[in-house]
Amino acid sequence: MIFINYTFGINSMRKTCEEIKVIIAYRWFLGISIYEDVPNYSTWSKNYQRRYNIRTGIA
């Protein structure tokens, strides 16, 4: 999902998830069936922050 986010210049994780719901080619690339749900943007955001140890809103 990050690859799609950066490649197509989508600046929002929420917008990326919405695009993946609609565009079948993205689903095919990610291996998500049309019958499967796309991960929620908040889940993806939290996992991304934990993986890359990004702190938001902390001074």
Backbone hydrogen bonds, N-H to C=O, Kabsch-Sander energy under -0.5 kcal/mol:
donor,donor_aa,acceptor,acceptor_aa,energy
5,N,1,M,-2.3
6,Y,2,I,-2.6
7,T,3,F,-2.8
8,F,4,I,-2.0
9,G,6,Y,-0.8
10,I,5,N,-1.8
11,N,9,G,-0.6
16,T,12,S,-2.0
17,C,13,M,-2.1
18,E,14,R,-2.0
19,E,15,K,-2.5
20,I,16,T,-2.3
21,K,17,C,-1.6
22,V,18,E,-1.1
23,I,19,E,-3.0
24,I,22,V,-0.7
26,Y,23,I,-0.6
27,R,23,I,-1.4
28,W,24,I,-2.5
29,F,25,A,-2.4
30,L,26,Y,-2.2
31,G,27,R,-1.1
31,G,28,W,-0.6
32,I,27,R,-2.6
33,S,31,G,-0.6
36,E,33,S,-1.0
44,W,40,N,-2.1
45,S,41,Y,-2.7
46,K,42,S,-2.3
47,N,43,T,-2.3
48,Y,44,W,-2.3
49,Q,45,S,-2.4
50,R,46,K,-2.4
51,R,47,N,-2.5
52,Y,48,Y,-2.4
53,N,49,Q,-0.6
54,I,49,Q,-1.7
56,T,54,I,-0.5
59,A,57,G,-0.5
